[in-house]
Amino acid sequence: MTGASLRGALVVQADGPVRAPLYFGGDRISAAPAEDAATVDLPGHLVFPGLINAHDHLHLNAVPPLRAPAPFPNSYAWAEGFGAHFRDPAVAAALARPMAIRCWQGGLKNLLAGTTTVAHHDPWDAALDAPNFPVRLLRRFGWCHSLGQAPREGLPGKVLDRLAGLFGAPDPFGPPVVESFRATPAGAPFLIHLAEGTDAIARGELARLEALGCLAANTLLVHGVGLSRKDTDRVIARGAGVVWCPSSNLALLGATLAPRRLFEAGRLALGTDSRLSGGRDLLDELGGATARGDLEPAELLRLVTVDAARLLVMPEVGSLAPGKRADAVIVREERGRQSDGGDPGQRHHPAERLAGCRRADLRAVVRDGRPAIGDPDLAGWFAAAGVEVVSVTLDGRPKLLARVLARPEAIALEPGLELRPD
């Protein structure tokens, strides 16, 4: 089969939900069904675009986080505190795993939670070019880890060497900012951790970046906790953007940015950071942000679909419109809560359902028009799509996982994921 026709579900399009068939023609959304398309009946279901994680360090998701009695003033102080953490046997064991396995596990972490596209913020490893890597990756971009000059001068050489190994770079705060910014391909985003803190160092970083000539329409700042209101105005005026990672910010710094103004300007996306400092996955990030109440679930959905696609300059993902990549997340509608129709006073945006999901609740995650993980009763769809599967347990629930994704060493690193006898 070269396609699929999903029928009976409520499809969450960029301009609102619609109850209409959704057609996959190969790896793209199609306006009409393919002649040999498999029919997948999904009454009582919601179909969302595949989610976009705008910031992750894929190879760090198996490294135990640093526990601290009090918030750090900035990320550089956290990096210095991490020096002693390297002596933890669990940290040493995690870092001893091959880079290829750590990257694959980071990809799996995202896919299991409905994330089909990720912006990886670290040196590019050949492992990320592996065929059938679990998620689509941002590939056309420039990057620098952070400004880092003053903190770098105060860190012992041994700590710098260990951090370089942790982040996979000769210099954990490199490559050089101006050089990297100027080398960024035209029309591609330039990513940099910035203002990741609450002290004077973090609050002064936007001015430093601007003085270097590196604040432009393609600049995408990660974290931005230390941005003042005037700083936010400058970011918006320049057409730049910010990736918000609230779980990581709160864990490390005890604070995060106020997202409303950046969201309303269309200059905000959502990221997880890695489990080294952030939450488990993007679903948990959505749930936590919903509970905080800064943005509504429908607004948060934008941050992980259309807004993220625009800021990362990835126009082929982020929605379920014809011609887009056939990436999707499928969940059951919540019983007793209508997403459209019925009494207007009882209607709820379907994003509320997604924000309340855990990864085991997802019925299926689709990548390039083919199911990658799903519930066992969808076995016929896997077979029709030519996807060989293995049986797994995800957080206690049986699932089918595409065999090409089921690397045992990576599965062993992912908490809650276990292979089962076929």
BELLIN-V58158 format. One line per field, one symbol per residue. ss: DSSP state (h for helix, s for strand, l for the rest). phi: phi as a letter, one per 30 degrees, with the letter a starting at -180 (. if undefined). burial: # if it has 16 or more other C-alpha atoms within 10 Angstrom, else .. A space follows every 10 residues. Layout:
ss: ???
phi: ???
burial: ???
This chain:
ss: llssssslls sssllssssl lssssllsss lllllllsss slllsssssl sssssslhhh llllllllll lllshhhhhh hhhhhlllhh hhhhhhllhh hhhhhhhhhh hhllssssss lllllhhhhl lllllsslll ssssllllhh hhhhllhhhh hhhhhhhlll llllllhhhh hhhlllllss ssssllsllh hhhlhhhhhh hlllllllss ssslllllhh hhhhhhhhll sssslhhhhh hhhllllllh hhhhlllsss llllllllll lhhhhhhhhh hhllllhhhh hhhllhhhhh hlllllllll llllsllsss sslllllsll lllhhhsllh hhhhhlllhh hllsssslls sssslhhhhh hhhhllllss ssssllssss sshhhllhhh hhhlllsssl ll
phi: .cabccbjcd ccddckdbca dbcccicbdc dbdddcddcc dbdibcccde dccdaacedc dcdeddcbdb dddadddddd ddeddddded dddddddeed dddddddded eeciccbbcd caedceedcd eieebdcdcc acabdadidd dedccdeddd ddddddcibe bdccdedded edddeeicdc cadahdlccd dddcdddddd ddiccbdcdb dcjidddddd ddededddid bbccbddded ddciabddde dddddicbbc bchcdebcdd addddddddd ddidbdeddd dedcbddddd ddhbddbjac dejdddcabc bddddibdca iidedcdbde dddddcdcdd dddabcbhib dcbadedced dedddicdbb dbcchicdbc beedcddedd dddceicbdc dd
burial: .######### ####..#.#. ########## ..##..#### .#..###### ########## ######.... ######.### ###.##.... #..##...## ########## ########## ###....#.. ..######.. ########.. ##..#...## ####..###. #####.#..# #..#...### ########.. ######..#. ...####### #######... ##.###..## ########## #########. .##..##### ########## ########## ....###### ########## ####..#### ########## ####...### ........## ########## ########## ######.##. ##.##.#.## ####...### ##..##...# #.##..###. ..
